Amino acid sequence: MAGASLNGVSQFTAKARRFAGNLQKQTDKALYQETQIELKEVKRRTPVEFGELRASEHVEGPTRQGNAVWTNIVAGGPSAPYAIYVHEDLDAFHPVGQAKYIESVLLESRPFMAARVAKRIDLNKAWNG
């Protein structure tokens, strides 16, 4: 009976599993790096009176749930508990910065973020890493 045989299937499967894990690590790293770039623009747009709000801003994550991965830009906390009010008050006058200082940056970058992350991912490291 004629048939086909595959040699090295278990080795290929092991390498493919390592690739998937490494690709997740590369994706997480790339997303974090791109979010750090966005954080710089958030800080540029943040209203400043004494500096606590801007100093409180940082990136959290990446966080994974199933196939979804995300990062957060966070502001406020004990040093700047007023962050939400400054962010949301569209009627406030800010001599430096603007309302929606986080949201505006993320909405502007949203159409391009996936491509930016993809460009940053090193597939060679994922495959050989």
Buried (B, 14 or more C-beta within 10 A) or exposed (E): EEEEEEEEEEEEEEEEEBBEEBBBBBBBBBBBBBBEEBBEBBBEBBBBEEEBBBBBBEBEBBEEEEEEBEBEBBBBBEEBEEBEEBBEBEEEEBEEBBBBBBBBBBEEBEEEBEEBBEEBBBEEEBBEB
